[in-house]
Amino acid sequence: MNNPSDDSPDTSLDTTPRLYTLQSLGWKPFFQQQLDSEKHLLPARVSRQDLNRYHLLSENGPLIGILPGRIRKEISSKAELPTVGDWVLVTPAVDSDESQVVIQKTLDRASKFSRKEAGEKFDEQVVAANIDMVFIVTGLDENFNVARIERYLVLTWNSGALPVIVLNKTDICTDLDKKLSEVEEIARGTPICPVSALTNRGLENLKNYIEPGCTAAVLGSSGVGKSTIINNILGFDHFKTGEVRQTDSKGRHTTTHRELCLLDNGGLVIDTPGMREIQIWADEDTMKATFEDVEAYIGQCKFTDCQHETEPGCALQRAIADGQLDAERLDSYQKFGQEMAEFNARFNAKLKSERKLERKKFTRSTKNRPTKRK
């Protein structure tokens, strides 16, 4: 057993040579505070999920985690289940080999990149958890889309991580300065890194962002070169890469799962499948911070109910006419505003439904309690 004054968790489960330290896996004081009352459990980080099996990394080496059925029954959203990047607390599995463990608890997340689940169902999908940085990768070919980058920025700022915009395929781009200027309009100070995964140009700059203990998630559409970039950062071909159609610059999903990998310098990186839909899962404060250039003019309009279209005395339209604000920024702001209004309505309805279900469960549980005899 450890000395009670030691901040390290109990390592009584140690049966294999240690390959990692908690710090090398991204452990921080935020997680240590949650562990202090449960040092009998072993912390491990989710590196990959295959159906009901979780691949974990711990001080005891790689482990296979199994999630008990009771945990699945207790959750109200799939977002509460462990995902890549999460820290979980585990115990040895009974009647199993020493590498298999049971997940007893998922620690609170320091950050998470979420989007609305694809399709009609209204639920949160956590793409990556406990990340420090997000590389937003966009191709400088037909894939280039400023509005899409803008959506990634909103979700990244909402995640609690820092964004870095990666513009890949400089080797085939003939108007780089023009596209850089367009991205700078919406970047709001976010670092922009033009790179070529094919020729390795600029990739060293990306490595410098991933310091020891830092976790970076790499996000973007299919065919933008995420896996090629990560392979270069890792120093070997860990992820499959695929061809991109010349007609529309779209690629096949060569990455079919999310996976956390360790770098030689002590950093960590998460590869993710390409995203076709980037639906908003964010709060209004994030929206205001994203569009602070637009928000700065809102209170200056002549009318409090100004729609910022043709009304006299509209500060936003005046700023556009004076060249102080891009008209496309206002257009994006209004589109996001409409989307946020719909999101809030559906989110509140979901919350109301969940609370109603909780009350029903509580009522049933109290009815089933045995009464005390006098």
Secondary structure, DSSP 4 states (H G I P E B T S, - for coil): ---TT--SPP-TT--S-----TGGGT--HHHHHHHTT-TTSEEEEEEEEETTEEEEEETTEEEEEE--HHHHHH-SSGGGS--TT-EEEEEEPTTS-TTEEEEEEEPPPS-EEEEEPSSS---EEEEEES-SEEEEEEESSTT--HHHHHHHHHHHHHHTSEEEEEEE-GGG-S-HHHHHHHHHHHHTT--EEE-BTTTTBTHHHHHHH--TT-EEEEEE-TTSSHHHHHHHHHTS--S----B-TTT--B-----S-EEEE-TTS-EEEE-PPPS-------HHHHHHHTHHHHHHHTTSSSTT--SSS-TT-HHHHHHHTTSS-HHHHHHHHHHHHHHHHHHHHHHHHHHHHHHHHHHHHHHHHHTSPPPP-
